[in-house]
Amino acid sequence: MSASNSEAIAAAHAALSQAAKTRAPCDPVRSLIEPLGVAGAYEVQSRFTADALAAGRRVIGAKIGLTSHAVQKQLGVDQPDFGMLFDDMEYGDDALVPISRLIQPKVEAEIAFVLEKDLNSERPTLAQVTTAIAYALPAIEIVDSRVRDWKISLFDTIADNASSGLFVLGGTPRKIDAIDLRMCGARLENRGEAVSTGCGAACLGNPLNAVVWLAATMAKLGNPLRAGTTILSGALGPMVTVKPGEVYEARISGLGRVAAAFTKE
């Protein structure tokens, strides 16, 4: 890597790191790293991962972003992206989530999968992925952006750990052979009113397609998915801006419900 490229990556990393530390969003970093392509954006993300590990955090899984074809078209891409999930990002059903940990959060209803087998192949089949999954859970991903006003490009969101924040897992694990993952409906509610709706087909046609993509991508990068990994497979409907002090409940047919309650401050 040339000195100028290294400086650009370091500058993007510094800006996003400062935003995360101070909870004050920064300007987009795309002008620094777009000339370096997607690989440059993932290099910035990898530095965040290294920082997290050095601070004692543990990687427990991965999230898949950009699984909506409409969002892909908007950002001019033809594939998803991914980010790392760390142990201190996870909350249980109905747990109180401190709004102070976040900058400009939004919520999405998703299906989470937990693996019981490693996925080492760079070309995994749908059958291999299906048999590697122990169970599915209803989930709420709390996405967040260190970039001011969510004015993100593909390069900004990849560098920013795929705009990850926190996540909440439901407590009703289900075997996937009993669920129609493509047609399962999702409803995200606030105060009993629907604020977002969707279904499994909104996630690359089927959430399992997203997991196949992630498994192949991670294996090619030399970091294959391992047994015990938690995977957030992508949004089932539009994301919703979080209001402090509010509760958001996701109901996913065949999987049950999960709620995230946010503190007022």
PyMOL commands that set and color helices and strands:
alter all, ss='L'
color gray80, all
select helices_A, chain A and resi 3-22+30-54+69-75+87-89+99-101+126-132+148-150+154-159+161-163+176-178+200-202+207-220
alter helices_A, ss='H'
color red, helices_A
select strands_A, chain A and resi 59-65+81-86+90-92+96-97+106-115+133-143+166-169+185-190+193-199+230-235+240-241+247-252+256-262
alter strands_A, ss='S'
color yellow, strands_A
deselect
rebuild
show_as cartoon
